[in-house]
Amino acid sequence: MSEQGRRRPSKPYRRPRKDPVRVLAFEALRAVDERDAYANLVLPPLLKKAREQDGFEARDAALATELVYGTLRRQGTYDAIVAACVDRPLREVDPPVLDVLALGAHQLLGTRIPAHAAVSASVELARVVLGDGRARFVNAVLRRVARRDLDGWLQEVAPPYDEDPEDHLAVVHSHPRWIVSALWDALGGGRAGIEDLLEADNERPEVTLVARPGRATRAELLDALGEEAGRAGRWSPYAVRLAEGGEPGALDAVREGRAGVQDEGSQLVALALAEAPLDGPDARWLDGCAGPGGKAALLGALAARRGAALLAAEKQPHRARLVQRALAGNPGPYEVVTADGTRPPWRPGSFDRVLVDVPCSGLGALRRRPEARWRRRPEDLDGFAPLQRSLLAEALQAVRVGGVVGYATCSPHLAETRVVVEDVLKGRGGVRAATAEWIDARPLMPGVPALGDGPDVQLWPHLHGTDAMYLALLRRTA
């Protein structure tokens, strides 16, 4: 028989099977990578479209969400593992291919999807979005990844803790090394605390609601949700925590603006400012960095109960519109203005209470925006510092003598927290501020444990179940 006669007939070409869930997850990751988008903004419209066009059910949406967020949270770990399975530097692999590989690695190492199914589904995805040639590369790499479980890979790709603690933690817990170092400095203590914090950053955060005082009650929200779907918050008297999969928009109070989505740490910051002891009148409050409006809405409701008026200022017009929407229907007097807090239009000494929740690196909300950890660079903090000092200095000018300023930021980095406050109080960094003294913020968060030595407060995801919010309270003395 001739050679041609012995040759097996080639298999007929089979079209790749399009999996809408994995295609959606891939599209979300590409948007995050190409457009610097945030997953929490990209994913909802993609899911809505999928429900309408592809008949997505709740379990489809849940899987797509897990694939996107799980892949982003563990990107650093998966990159290290994939790098050990390819024959070239990762920078030489096309970004879309890396996204498919990361999605496959997450299914293999971070979910209960069987290995054969995870590899097969990832190869089919690659055929759909990359083509057959690169799908073969994806198949080869993921088969190597599948040879070990996550613990086995970490033993191989992470340096020993005793030799390089920060790099070990960076690989194992999927954070850039510089962020591990910064968080460790802010937290203090030994290995256990920093590992708990990094692990908390990689957990899916609960959705927390706020019942805005005078407009809704926590009991109303709990009744509407039922026992299985909601429970009272841990620390804020206005907080309700949703069970996994809970949909805030299904509640009348949220649709009507009487309640909203707000992390419990943010609620505690607003409540502490509102409860800080004050000498003299308490009639005018200022939120100097009000966008997108969550704290302003809570402050406005609290101010209304005392007959005080709130001025909410936001520099960016589109964010000022969000503040206006959040405050709509507030029972007390309020005004929203588009204004730069570093060049304020109001007169010095005009307010009794002032909050400045300043722009920052966002390192305190990495569990909500996991992609931020890969975008931020140490040098970014140099850009924020002058703005933060200027906003705090102007806030101290805006408050009257005897009034209170709250300096807040969603970052635990020392360069954005206590260092800023001390620089302003001591006149460093090119700013001149009114004279002020510290107020111990800890008694103003009753029942909240592990608040440190004071007088300022740093909240932590692993200790308090909140974002890592920082608050310093200052009273103007002259």
PyMOL commands that set and color helices and strands:
alter all, ss='L'
color gray80, all
select helices_A, chain A and resi 3-6+20-35+39-53+58-73+75-83+90-92+95-109+115-129+132-145+150-157+165-173+177-187+191-201+218-225+248-250+252-255+264-275+294-305+317-327+363-365+372-375+380-398+414-416+418-425+442-444+461-464
alter helices_A, ss='H'
color red, helices_A
select strands_A, chain A and resi 208-211+230-232+239-242+259-261+284-287+309-314+334-338+351-357+399-409+436-439+457-458+470-476
alter strands_A, ss='S'
color yellow, strands_A
deselect
rebuild
show_as cartoon
